Amino acid sequence: MIKKLERSQGNVLGFEASETIKLEEIKAIEPSLEDAIVKYGKTNWLMVMETDKCTSLRAMYEDMSWGLKYLKHFNKIAVVGDKKWEDLLIKADRLVFGEKYFDASQMDEAWEYVEG
């Protein structure tokens, strides 16, 4: 499940992924991103990862291709998680997406990063 976080405002969008992520949920957050792009040009993105489960390979592919589609519209990306492999993955992703990883205990710092 993906839900928009209440602290989202303006060009700062925050979402939390929990349980199992479905393809429809990935597509459902696209209008929020597109609205922010139209209004602000660039967006700052915070994603809280409380899952590592997609319902299908198609959902995983959609997630990756979605990120590439909007890459030029992201300014700052913060990923919040609590798994060592997430930190390693984000370090590798940083080369393409420019993401920054924050441990779950650093939620305030992650918000400050995307809001600043």
Secondary structure, 3 states (H helix, E strand, C coil): CEEECCCCECCEEEEEEEEEECHHHHHHCHHHHHHHHHHHCCEEEEEEEEEEEECCHHHHHHHHHHHHHCHHHEEEEEEEECCHHHHHHHHHHHHHHCEEEEEHHHHHHHHHHHHC
